[in-house]
Amino acid sequence: MERLQKSGRFLSRMVMPNISAFIAWGILTTLFHSDGWLPNAELEQIIGPMIFYALPLLIAYTGGKNIGGTRGGVIGVIGTFGLIAGADIPMFIGAMIMGPLSAWLLNRFDQYSKDRIPAGFEMLVTNFSAGIIGVALTLVSFKAVGPLIVLLNELLKSGVAFVLDRGLLFMSAIFIEPGKILFLNNAINHGILGPLGIEDALAHGSSIFFLLETNPGPGLGILLAYWFYTKGIAKNNAPSAMIIHFLGGIHEIYFPYVVMRPALFGAVILGGMSGTFVFQLLGAGLRATPSPGSIFAVLALTPRDQILGVIAGVTVSMVVTFILSYLIFKRYPLQDTEEETQEKQNFELIFDALPQGRKITKITFACDAGMGSSALGASLLTKVVKQNQMNLPVVNVPIDAIPSDSDLVITYTDLLNRAKRQAPGAIHIGIKDFLNKEVYEQLVDAVKAYCIITEVKEEMSKPNEILMKENIILNRESVTMEEAIRHAGELLTKSGYVGEGYIDGMLAREQKFSTYIGNNVAIPHGENSVKDVIIESGIVVVQYPNGVSFGEGKLAKIVIGIAGKGNEHIQLLANIAEAIEDDAILEKMLTTTDPNYIYELFSSEGMM
């Protein structure tokens, strides 16, 4: 299941950053298409180029950038363009393949060549290698990959036509509804149904595929049943959950309610099936994917002659789910003791997870996409933190983007193992209901009782010296090379030395040339293309007693992240080299537990 979630996250990471572009295309189509609300032949000319060129290339760029930074994004676009030029269908599936694949192949070349390029030829090889590999990928995608994807597309169309002709599309709810609740919702919607829906909408003006996963009816039926037929916390939270789900479009909010009573899986499946059947019967569909799945977004993207069909399908799915949930609760009532036990377990988990004296500078909320339920949870916890007059930042992120230096991470219990792999040194707490304010109040009490809250002052974002003591991190557990580089980059960013994009430059530099300099020391820094995001010169020092592998035979126990404004980084590199050339000093740097030692050592080298 975790592999499926990870694969789904990989797909959604290509689409979610570009969802506003898809919404823009959907609005343009809804308004200015020949059968839209405001038909306009001139403005309709925008629709085609946007769906055939702009959107697939955005996906390709994002997919490539996720693998290889900005350079990976560029070659992802180049490799995908051959697909677009050689086909007469929107190449979304092709972009999801060629974007990341092109960046991966370029990364492999960079790794192979980084120790083989003569000094002085690095920039020449870097630029020409990307250009030459890009040309090759474009030709391959035009002549070979494109035709294969067109063939795959025809097979998919045949399969879809087979299902539609026999009126069996409603059976898809057997897979879609449980998949959503198992946090595969983004993968299902943006990785599978979205591309199918776009091609269908181009041919018919709208598509039912956009409604299969985004239909808010089943979730609303579940929450209404909890409100009417249960007691305690679940009943009390249900009204606010309904508003967030149905009007706000954050569907993850109802997932825990289904998991609490597994028989409800049957209710949402049958509710989804009934809604899809009505959509099919009345010929209802949308112009584009509504994201988030709010009823407002759904109706905004509905053709005017299909509004009644959409409302009918949503209503029927809600009613069917509600009635079946009622029957389940009547047969198997949700006892107060079950909720009390769950609540007690949550509270005990919080107290057990917080070690005495642990420093906490911020709390990180994580969900699959980092946009819906985690944003909601972070908002609720922030209110509780402020009520307790604590200066403790609360942030929300996608689960695959949890900072490696996080102090305290909160996520759904089903995603807990993935969160732990992202930030192994953090305290992790899994909860089932992001709306449960009592859990947050208990968490804040626990943090106050057991932890040391280290307040982060605003002035910290304006560094007044090249190395600050708070940026000397000692005795950190070993991580991967990429995580170590990201951690150093995050410290540089958090301290105000660099802006957004510098970490990508650090990773891109490492792909081309190793920054390991020997003596168990690595000095990751950004490539020339990101020098413009350096605000002030600065360094951060992170000690890994057990080392971080920077390649075969390259074990770094000291990782020094560097940002040099102008040519100041040359002097920084010289000072660092001088500091570590003495074996006795180096050995103490590798083993010291006193940050003042490293601070004073680097100060004596004229850095400050």
C-alpha positions in Angstrom: 0.0 0.0 0.0 2.8 2.4 0.8 4.3 1.8 -2.6 1.0 2.6 -4.2 0.7 5.8 -2.2 4.3 6.7 -3.1 3.6 6.1 -6.8 0.4 8.2 -6.5 2.3 11.0 -4.8 4.9 10.9 -7.6 2.2 11.3 -10.2 0.3 14.0 -8.3 3.5 16.0 -7.7 3.6 16.6 -11.5 0.0 17.7 -11.7 -0.9 19.4 -8.4 1.5 22.4 -8.8 -0.1 23.1 -12.2 -3.7 22.6 -11.1 -4.5 26.3 -11.4 -3.5 26.1 -15.1 -6.0 23.2 -15.6 -8.7 25.3 -13.8 -7.9 28.2 -16.1 -8.3 26.0 -19.1 -11.6 24.7 -17.7 -13.0 28.2 -17.1 -12.0 29.3 -20.6 -13.7 26.2 -22.1 -16.8 26.7 -19.9 -17.1 30.3 -21.0 -16.0 30.6 -24.6 -16.4 27.2 -26.2 -19.0 27.1 -29.0 -21.5 25.5 -26.6 -20.2 27.5 -23.5 -21.9 30.2 -21.4 -20.5 33.0 -23.6 -19.6 31.5 -27.0 -16.8 33.5 -28.7 -15.1 32.1 -31.8 -12.0 34.4 -31.4 -11.4 33.6 -27.8 -12.1 29.9 -28.4 -8.8 29.8 -30.3 -6.9 29.9 -26.9 -8.4 26.6 -25.8 -6.7 24.3 -28.2 -3.0 25.5 -27.9 -3.4 25.6 -24.1 -4.5 21.9 -23.8 -2.2 20.6 -26.5 1.0 22.5 -25.7 1.0 24.5 -22.4 -0.5 22.0 -20.0 1.5 18.9 -21.1 4.7 21.0 -21.2 4.0 22.3 -17.7 3.6 18.7 -16.5 6.8 17.7 -18.2 8.7 20.6 -16.7 7.4 19.9 -13.2 8.2 16.1 -13.5 11.7 16.8 -14.7 12.3 19.4 -12.1 11.2 17.0 -9.3 14.0 14.7 -10.5 16.8 17.1 -11.6 16.0 20.6 -10.5 15.6 23.4 -13.1 18.0 21.7 -15.5 15.9 18.5 -15.3 12.7 20.5 -15.9 14.2 22.1 -19.1 15.3 18.7 -20.6 11.9 17.3 -19.6 10.2 19.9 -21.8 12.7 19.2 -24.7 12.1 15.4 -24.5 8.4 15.8 -24.3 8.1 18.2 -27.3 8.7 15.4 -29.7 5.6 13.6 -28.4 3.5 16.7 -28.8 4.7 17.4 -32.3 4.1 13.9 -33.5 0.6 13.4 -32.1 -2.9 14.9 -32.5 -4.0 14.1 -28.9 -3.1 15.9 -25.7 0.1 14.1 -24.4 -0.5 14.1 -20.7 0.4 10.5 -20.1 3.4 11.0 -22.4 4.5 14.1 -20.4 4.3 12.2 -17.1 6.6 9.6 -18.7 9.1 11.7 -20.7 9.4 14.6 -18.2 10.9 12.6 -15.3 12.6 10.1 -17.6 14.5 12.7 -19.5 15.7 14.3 -16.3 16.7 10.9 -14.9 18.8 10.1 -18.0 20.5 13.5 -17.9 21.3 12.9 -14.2 22.8 9.5 -15.0 25.0 11.1 -17.6 26.1 13.8 -15.2 27.0 11.2 -12.6 29.0 9.2 -15.1 30.9 12.3 -16.4 31.5 14.4 -13.3 34.9 12.9 -12.5 35.9 12.7 -16.2 35.6 16.3 -17.4 38.9 18.2 -17.8 39.2 21.3 -15.6 37.8 24.4 -17.4 35.4 22.5 -19.6 32.6 22.0 -17.1 30.3 24.6 -18.4 30.8 23.6 -22.0 30.1 20.0 -21.2 27.1 20.8 -19.0 25.3 22.9 -21.6 26.2 20.8 -24.7 25.4 17.5 -23.0 21.9 18.7 -22.1 21.4 20.0 -25.6 22.6 16.9 -27.3 20.8 14.5 -25.0 17.7 16.7 -25.4 17.8 16.4 -29.2 18.2 12.6 -29.0 15.2 12.3 -26.6 13.1 14.5 -28.8 13.8 12.4 -31.8 13.1 9.1 -29.9 9.9 10.5 -28.4 8.8 11.7 -31.9 9.5 8.5 -33.7 9.1 5.7 -31.1 7.6 6.8 -27.8 4.8 8.9 -29.3 3.4 6.2 -31.5 3.4 3.8 -28.6 1.5 6.2 -26.4 -1.0 6.9 -29.2 -1.5 3.1 -29.4 -1.9 2.9 -25.7 -4.4 5.7 -25.9 -6.4 3.9 -28.5 -6.5 0.8 -26.3 -7.7 2.8 -23.4 -10.3 4.5 -25.5 -11.5 1.1 -26.7 -11.7 -0.1 -23.1 -13.5 3.0 -21.9 -15.9 2.7 -24.9 -16.6 -0.9 -24.0 -17.5 0.1 -20.4 -19.6 3.1 -21.4 -21.5 1.3 -24.2 -22.5 -1.4 -21.7 -23.4 1.2 -19.0 -20.9 -0.3 -16.6 -18.9 2.8 -15.6 -20.7 3.0 -12.3 -18.7 -0.2 -11.3 -15.6 1.9 -11.2 -16.7 3.1 -7.7 -15.6 -0.4 -6.4 -12.1 0.8 -6.8 -12.3 4.5 -6.7 -14.1 5.0 -3.3 -11.8 2.7 -1.2 -8.8 4.0 -3.1 -9.6 7.6 -2.1 -9.9 6.7 1.6 -6.5 4.9 1.4 -5.0 8.2 0.3 -4.7 7.3 -3.4 -7.2 10.1 -4.3 -4.6 12.4 -5.9 -3.2 9.5 -8.0 -6.6 8.3 -9.1 -7.9 11.8 -10.0 -4.8 13.5 -11.5 -2.9 10.4 -12.7 -5.7 8.4 -14.3 -9.1 10.1 -14.6 -7.7 13.6 -15.4 -6.0 12.6 -18.7 -9.0 10.4 -19.7 -11.4 13.2 -18.9 -9.5 15.9 -20.9 -9.5 13.8 -24.1 -13.1 12.9 -23.6 -14.0 16.6 -23.0 -12.2 17.6 -26.2 -14.3 15.2 -28.1 -17.7 15.8 -26.4 -17.4 19.2 -24.6 -17.5 17.7 -21.1 -16.6 14.4 -19.4 -18.1 12.2 -16.7 -14.5 11.1 -15.7 -14.0 14.5 -14.0 -16.9 13.5 -11.6 -15.9 10.0 -10.6 -13.4 10.9 -7.9 -14.5 14.4 -7.1 -18.2 13.7 -6.4 -18.7 15.1 -2.9 -22.0 13.2 -2.4 -20.7 10.0 -0.7 -18.6 11.9 1.8 -21.5 14.2 2.7 -23.8 11.2 3.3 -21.3 9.7 5.7 -20.9 12.9 7.7 -24.7 13.4 7.8 -25.1 9.9 9.2 -22.6 10.5 11.9 -24.3 13.8 12.8 -27.8 12.2 13.1 -27.0 8.7 14.4 -23.9 8.8 16.6 -22.8 10.4 19.8 -19.8 12.1 21.3 -16.8 13.5 19.5 -17.7 12.2 16.0 -21.2 13.7 16.2 -19.9 17.0 17.5 -17.3 17.3 14.8 -19.5 16.2 11.9 -21.1 19.6 11.1 -17.8 21.4 10.7 -16.5 18.5 8.8 -19.4 18.7 6.4 -18.7 22.4 5.7 -15.0 21.7 5.1 -15.7 18.7 2.9 -18.7 19.8 0.8 -18.1 23.6 0.6 -14.3 23.6 1.0 -13.6 20.6 -1.1 -11.2 18.9 1.4 -12.4 15.3 1.0 -9.7 13.8 3.3 -11.7 15.1 6.2 -14.3 12.3 6.0 -11.8 9.5 5.5 -11.3 8.8 9.2 -15.0 8.6 9.7 -15.2 5.7 7.3 -12.1 4.0 8.8 -13.7 4.1 12.2 -16.5 1.9 11.0 -15.1 -0.3 8.1 -18.6 -1.4 7.1 -19.0 2.1 5.8 -16.7 1.3 2.9 -19.8 -0.5 1.5 -21.9 2.6 1.9 -19.5 4.9 0.0 -19.0 2.3 -2.8 -22.7 2.0 -3.4 -23.2 5.7 -3.0 -20.5 6.3 -5.6 -22.0 3.7 -7.9 -25.5 5.2 -7.7 -24.2 8.7 -8.3 -22.2 7.6 -11.4 -25.2 5.8 -12.7 -27.2 9.0 -12.5 -24.5 11.0 -14.2 -24.4 8.5 -17.0 -28.2 8.3 -17.3 -28.5 12.1 -17.5 -25.4 12.7 -19.6 -23.7 14.8 -17.0 -20.1 15.9 -17.0 -17.6 18.7 -16.3 -15.3 20.8 -18.5 -12.2 20.1 -16.3 -11.1 18.6 -13.0 -12.5 20.6 -10.0 -9.7 20.9 -7.5 -10.4 21.0 -4.6 -13.6 19.0 -5.0 -15.9 21.7 -3.6 -19.5 21.7 -4.8 -18.8 25.3 -5.9 -15.9 24.2 -8.0 -17.9 21.3 -9.4 -20.8 23.6 -10.5 -18.5 26.3 -11.8 -17.0 23.7 -14.3 -20.4 22.3 -15.3 -21.9 23.1 -18.8 -25.1 25.0 -18.3 -27.3 22.3 -19.9 -25.8 19.6 -17.5 -26.2 21.4 -14.1 -29.4 19.5 -13.2 -27.7 16.2 -14.0 -24.7 17.0 -11.9 -26.8 18.1 -8.9 -29.0 15.0 -9.3 -26.0 12.6 -9.3 -24.4 14.3 -6.3 -27.8 14.3 -4.4 -28.5 10.6 -5.2 -25.0 9.5 -4.1 -25.4 11.4 -0.9 -28.9 10.0 -0.1 -27.9 6.4 -0.9 -24.7 6.7 1.3 -26.7 8.3 4.1 -29.4 5.6 4.1 -26.9 2.7 4.1 -24.8 4.4 6.8 -28.0 4.7 8.9 -28.7 1.0 8.5 -25.1 0.2 9.5 -25.2 2.4 12.6 -28.6 0.9 13.5 -27.2 -2.6 13.2 -23.8 -1.8 14.7 -24.0 1.3 16.9 -20.9 3.3 17.5 -20.5 3.2 21.2 -19.2 6.1 23.3 -16.6 3.8 24.8 -15.0 3.2 21.4 -14.5 6.9 20.9 -13.3 7.4 24.5 -10.8 4.6 24.0 -9.5 6.0 20.8 -9.2 9.5 22.4 -7.4 8.1 25.3 -5.0 6.2 23.0 -4.3 9.4 21.1 -3.5 11.3 24.3 -1.3 8.5 25.7 0.5 8.4 22.4 1.2 12.2 22.6 2.6 11.9 26.1 4.6 8.8 25.3 6.1 10.3 22.2 7.4 13.5 23.8 10.8 13.0 25.6 11.7 15.2 28.5 13.7 18.3 27.6 13.4 17.9 23.8 13.7 21.3 22.1 10.8 22.2 19.8 11.1 25.2 17.4 8.1 24.4 15.1 5.4 21.8 14.5 5.0 20.3 11.0 1.6 19.0 9.7 1.8 16.6 6.8 -0.7 15.0 4.5 -0.4 13.4 1.1 -0.6 16.6 -1.0 0.2 19.2 1.7 -2.8 21.4 0.5 -6.0 20.2 2.1 -6.3 18.4 5.5 -2.8 19.3 6.7 -3.5 23.0 6.0 -6.7 22.6 8.0 -5.0 20.9 10.9 -2.2 23.4 11.0 -4.8 26.2 11.1 -6.6 24.7 14.0 -3.4 23.9 16.0 -2.1 27.5 15.3 -5.2 28.9 17.1 -4.7 26.6 20.1 -1.0 27.6 20.2 -1.9 31.3 20.1 -4.5 30.8 22.8 -1.7 29.5 25.0 0.5 32.5 24.2 3.2 30.4 22.7 5.5 31.6 19.9 5.6 28.2 18.1 5.3 28.2 14.3 3.0 25.5 12.8 3.5 24.7 9.1 1.9 22.3 6.6 3.7 20.4 3.9 3.3 17.4 1.6 4.4 14.2 3.2 7.3 13.7 0.8 8.6 17.3 1.5 8.8 17.1 5.3 12.0 19.0 6.2 14.6 16.5 7.5 15.3 18.8 10.5 11.7 18.8 11.7 11.2 18.7 15.4 7.6 17.5 15.7 5.6 16.0 12.9 1.8 15.3 12.9 0.2 13.2 10.2 -2.6 10.7 9.7 -1.8 7.3 11.3 -1.9 5.6 7.9 0.9 7.8 6.7 3.0 7.6 9.8 5.7 5.3 8.5 6.3 7.4 5.4 6.6 10.5 7.6 9.2 8.8 9.8 11.4 8.0 6.8 11.3 11.6 5.7 12.4 12.9 9.1 13.9 10.1 11.2 15.1 12.4 13.9 11.8 14.0 14.6 9.1 13.2 17.1 6.1 11.7 15.2 2.5 11.7 16.2 -0.2 10.0 14.2 -3.9 11.0 14.6 -7.1 9.9 12.9 -9.1 13.1 13.0 -7.5 16.5 12.0 -10.7 18.2 13.3 -10.3 17.0 16.9 -9.5 20.2 18.8 -9.2 18.3 22.1 -6.2 16.4 20.7 -4.5 19.6 19.8 -5.2 21.1 23.3 -3.7 18.0 24.8 -0.7 18.1 22.5 0.0 21.7 23.4 -0.2 20.8 27.1 2.2 18.0 26.6 4.7 20.2 24.7 4.5 22.8 27.5 5.0 20.1 30.2 7.7 18.0 28.5 9.6 20.1 26.0 11.6 23.2 25.8 10.1 25.7 23.3 12.8 27.5 21.4 11.3 30.7 20.0 12.4 31.7 16.6 12.7 35.4 16.4 12.0 37.4 13.2 15.4 39.0 13.2 16.9 35.5 12.6 15.9 35.8 8.9 18.5 38.7 8.6 21.9 37.1 9.2 24.5 39.5 10.8 27.5 37.1 10.4 28.7 34.4 8.0 28.4 31.6 10.6 25.9 31.8 13.4 26.0 29.5 16.3 22.5 28.2 15.8 23.7 26.9 12.4 26.2 24.5 13.9 24.3 21.2 14.3 26.2 18.4 16.0 25.7 14.7 16.5 23.1 14.3 13.8 22.0 10.8 12.7 23.2 9.6 9.3 20.9 10.3 6.4 21.3 10.0 2.6 23.4 12.5 0.7 20.4 14.2 -0.8 18.8 14.6 2.7 22.1 16.0 4.1 22.3 18.6 1.2 18.7 19.5 1.6 19.2 20.0 5.4 22.2 22.3 4.8 20.2 24.2 2.2 17.2 24.5 4.5 19.4 26.0 7.2 20.9 28.5 4.7 17.4 29.4 3.6 15.9 29.7 7.1 18.7 31.9 8.2 18.2 34.3 5.3 21.4 33.7 3.4 19.6 32.4 0.3 16.2 32.5 -1.4 14.0 29.9 -3.0 15.7 27.7 -5.6 19.1 27.5 -4.0 18.6 24.0 -2.7 17.8 22.8 -6.2 21.1 24.4 -7.3 23.0 22.6 -4.6 21.5 19.2 -5.7 22.2 20.0 -9.4 25.8 20.8 -8.5 26.2 17.5 -6.7 24.8 15.6 -9.7 27.5 17.1 -11.9 30.5 17.4 -9.6 31.0 15.9 -6.2 31.5 18.5 -3.4 33.3 15.9 -1.2 36.8 17.4 -0.6 38.4 14.6 1.4 39.2 14.2 5.1 35.6 13.3 5.8 34.4 16.8 4.7 31.9 17.8 2.1 31.0 21.4 1.1 27.7 21.4 -0.9 27.0 24.7 -2.6 24.8 25.9 -5.4 25.8 26.1 -9.1 26.3 29.3 -11.0 22.7 29.4 -12.2 21.4 30.1 -8.7 23.9 32.7 -7.6 21.3 35.4 -8.1 19.2 34.0 -5.2 22.1 34.4 -2.7 21.2 37.2 -0.3 24.2 37.2 2.0 27.3 35.1 2.2 27.0 32.4 4.8 27.9 28.9 5.9 26.3 26.2 8.0 28.1 23.2 9.7 26.4 19.9 10.3 28.3 17.0 12.0 27.4 13.4 11.3 29.4 11.1 13.6 28.6 8.0 11.6 29.0 9.7 8.2 27.0 10.4 5.1 28.0 8.6 1.9 28.8 11.1 -1.0 29.7 8.3 -3.3 32.0 5.2 -3.3 34.7 5.7 -0.7 33.5 9.2 0.2 32.2 9.3 3.7 31.4 12.9 5.0 31.2 13.4 8.7 31.2 17.2 8.4 28.9 18.7 5.9 29.4 22.5 5.4 26.7 24.2 3.3 28.0 27.3 1.6 26.5 30.4 0.0 29.0 32.9 -1.4 27.8 36.3 -2.7 29.9 37.5 -5.6 33.3 35.9 -5.3 33.3 35.6 -1.5 32.8 31.9 -1.7 36.3 31.5 -3.0 37.7 32.9 0.3 35.2 30.8 2.2 36.5 27.7 0.5 40.1 28.7 1.2 39.4 29.3 4.9 37.6 26.0 5.3 40.5 24.1 3.6 43.0 25.8 6.0 40.8 24.9 9.0 40.8 21.2 8.2 44.3 20.6 7.1 45.5 20.0 10.7 44.8 16.3 11.6 44.3 17.1 15.3 41.9 19.9 14.6 40.0 17.9 12.1 39.6 14.9 14.5 38.2 17.2 17.1 35.8 18.8 14.6 34.6 15.3 13.7 33.9 14.3 17.4 33.3 17.5 19.3 30.0 18.0 21.2 30.6 21.7 21.8 29.4 24.0 19.0 31.5 26.8 20.5 34.6 25.0 19.4 33.7 25.0 15.7 32.4 28.6 16.0 35.6 29.8 17.5 37.7 27.7 15.1 36.1 29.2 12.0 36.2 32.7 13.6 39.9 32.3 14.0 40.2 31.6 10.3 39.0 35.1 9.6 35.5 34.2 8.4 33.5 36.3 10.7 
